[in-house]
Amino acid sequence: MIILFDLDGTLIDSTEAILESFHHTFDTHNNPHADDEEIKSWIGYPLDVMFTNLGISDEYVWDFVTTYKEHYREIATQKTVLLASAREAIEEASTFAVLGIVTTKTGRYSKILMEHFGLMEYFDVLIGREDVENPKPHAEPILKALEFLKPHAKEIWMIGDTKLDLISAKNAGVNSLAVLSGYDSYETLKQFTDSIYVDVAQAVKFLKDRQISHR
């Protein structure tokens, strides 16, 4: 079995770092601030898409992205936490599956974060925004991870907290599970899957039980 995990809202909570970096960027460019709830509603999308949907014109959007990344890099490890039971879930999953991370965050910063938490060693691949042309909900990030893993597994699963993860999995032809620890509501997730769990630990338990029952 192969299990691919999203990051934000699935394994980690970097909301504080994300919001601070957005407000720092708006200040730096003397731009009116979007409110926190509006910013959070776009988490999971690439930064350029987020800024565009928050009213930044195409002419300036990449300047905003650059400013954001510079600040985020400085504060990410201090203002990001592992979600409850994420460590336990990763350690448990590693006993019966090959693991990967598929995120829309910058891969370089994501690896630093996971190394900071002492968890990167459990993952055979991490695909970030800079590794693909087309981010989630496109299939490319998942297919890129599988290309690296050269899978012979009978079952491949994507675990994520937003519809982007679920749509990406469907587009890539792999199974998916949703968790309620992140940014999309139950009602939104329900439109894309019936397999919804409270958190990643419950999702991993389901997959472990499934693995045992199929032996």
C-alpha positions in Angstrom: 0.0 0.0 0.0 1.1 3.6 -0.7 -0.3 6.5 1.4 0.1 10.0 0.2 -0.5 12.8 2.7 -1.4 16.4 2.2 0.3 18.8 4.7 -1.7 21.8 5.9 -4.8 20.7 7.8 -3.9 17.1 7.4 -0.6 16.7 9.3 0.3 20.2 10.4 -1.3 23.5 11.4 0.6 26.4 10.0 -2.4 28.8 10.0 -0.6 31.3 12.3 2.4 31.4 10.0 0.3 31.7 6.9 -1.9 34.5 8.2 1.1 36.4 9.6 2.9 36.1 6.3 -0.1 37.4 4.3 -0.6 40.4 6.6 3.2 41.1 6.5 3.0 41.0 2.7 0.0 43.4 2.6 1.8 45.8 4.9 5.0 45.6 2.9 3.2 46.5 -0.3 0.8 49.0 1.3 -2.1 47.0 0.2 -5.5 46.7 2.1 -5.6 43.6 4.2 -8.0 40.7 3.5 -9.5 39.4 6.7 -8.4 36.2 8.3 -11.4 34.1 7.4 -11.2 35.1 3.7 -7.5 34.2 3.6 -8.2 30.8 5.3 -10.9 30.1 2.8 -8.2 29.8 0.1 -5.6 27.8 2.0 -4.7 24.8 -0.1 -4.5 26.7 -3.4 -1.1 27.9 -4.7 0.0 31.3 -3.4 -0.5 33.1 -6.6 -4.0 31.9 -6.8 -4.6 32.9 -3.2 -3.3 36.4 -3.8 -5.3 36.8 -7.0 -8.5 35.7 -5.3 -7.7 38.2 -2.5 -7.7 41.0 -5.0 -4.1 41.3 -6.2 -3.7 42.0 -9.9 -1.7 39.7 -12.1 0.9 42.5 -12.6 1.9 42.4 -8.9 1.0 38.9 -7.7 4.5 37.4 -8.0 6.0 40.3 -6.1 3.5 39.5 -3.3 4.4 35.8 -3.5 8.1 36.5 -3.2 7.5 38.8 -0.1 5.3 36.1 1.5 7.9 33.4 1.0 10.7 35.4 2.4 8.7 36.0 5.6 7.2 32.6 5.8 10.7 31.0 5.6 11.8 33.0 8.7 8.8 32.0 10.9 7.5 28.7 9.6 9.2 26.4 12.1 8.4 28.6 15.1 4.7 29.1 14.2 3.7 25.7 12.8 2.6 22.8 15.0 1.9 19.1 14.3 -1.8 18.3 14.5 -2.8 16.1 17.4 -2.0 12.4 16.7 -0.2 13.2 13.4 3.1 11.8 14.7 1.4 8.7 15.9 -0.4 8.3 12.6 2.7 8.7 10.5 4.7 6.2 12.6 1.8 3.7 12.5 1.3 4.1 8.7 5.0 3.5 8.1 4.7 0.0 9.5 2.4 -1.2 6.7 2.7 1.3 3.8 5.1 3.4 1.7 4.6 7.0 2.5 4.7 10.3 0.6 3.7 13.9 0.9 1.9 15.8 -1.8 1.4 19.5 -1.0 0.8 22.8 -2.7 3.3 24.4 -0.3 6.8 25.0 -1.4 8.6 21.7 -1.2 11.8 23.1 0.1 10.1 24.7 3.1 7.9 21.6 3.7 11.0 19.4 4.0 12.5 21.8 6.5 9.3 21.7 8.5 9.1 17.9 8.5 12.8 17.6 9.4 12.2 20.1 12.2 9.5 17.7 13.6 11.7 14.7 13.1 9.4 13.0 10.6 10.9 13.4 7.1 12.6 10.1 7.5 9.3 8.3 7.3 8.6 9.6 3.8 10.1 8.3 0.5 9.0 11.4 -1.5 7.7 14.9 -1.0 6.2 16.8 -4.0 5.8 20.5 -3.5 4.6 23.4 -5.6 7.9 23.9 -7.4 8.0 20.2 -8.5 5.0 20.5 -10.9 3.5 22.6 -13.6 0.0 22.0 -12.5 -0.8 21.9 -8.7 -3.8 20.2 -7.1 -6.6 19.7 -8.1 -4.7 18.5 -11.2 -3.5 14.9 -11.2 0.1 15.9 -11.8 1.4 16.2 -8.2 0.1 12.7 -7.3 1.3 11.2 -10.5 4.7 12.8 -10.0 4.9 11.2 -6.5 4.0 7.8 -7.9 6.5 8.2 -10.7 9.2 8.7 -8.1 8.0 5.7 -6.0 7.5 3.4 -9.1 4.7 1.7 -7.3 3.8 -1.9 -7.4 1.3 -1.5 -4.6 -2.2 -2.8 -5.3 -3.7 0.2 -3.4 -2.8 3.8 -3.5 -4.5 6.3 -1.1 -4.4 10.1 -0.8 -5.4 11.6 2.6 -6.3 15.3 2.6 -8.5 17.9 4.2 -9.8 19.8 1.2 -11.7 19.1 -2.0 -8.5 19.8 -3.9 -6.9 16.7 -2.5 -10.0 14.6 -3.3 -10.3 15.9 -6.8 -6.6 15.5 -7.5 -6.9 11.8 -6.3 -9.8 11.2 -8.6 -8.0 12.8 -11.5 -5.0 10.6 -10.8 -7.1 7.4 -10.5 -6.2 6.8 -6.9 -8.3 6.3 -3.7 -8.9 9.1 -1.3 -9.9 9.8 2.3 -10.9 13.1 3.8 -10.1 14.4 7.3 -12.0 17.1 9.2 -8.9 18.6 10.9 -8.3 21.2 8.3 -9.9 23.8 6.1 -12.9 22.4 4.3 -16.2 21.6 6.0 -17.9 18.2 6.2 -20.5 19.5 3.8 -17.9 20.4 1.2 -16.0 17.2 1.6 -19.2 15.1 1.4 -19.7 16.3 -2.1 -16.5 14.4 -3.1 -16.3 11.4 -0.9 -18.2 9.3 1.7 -14.9 8.4 3.4 -14.5 11.2 6.0 -12.6 10.9 9.3 -12.1 13.1 12.2 -8.4 13.2 11.8 -5.4 11.5 10.1 -5.1 9.0 12.9 -8.6 7.6 12.3 -7.9 7.6 8.5 -4.7 5.6 9.0 -6.5 3.2 11.4 -9.1 2.5 8.7 -6.3 1.8 6.2 -4.4 -0.5 8.6 -7.6 -2.5 9.3 -8.2 -2.7 5.6 -4.7 -4.0 5.0 -5.1 -6.7 7.7 -8.5 -7.8 6.4 -7.1 -8.2 2.8 -4.3 -10.4 3.8 
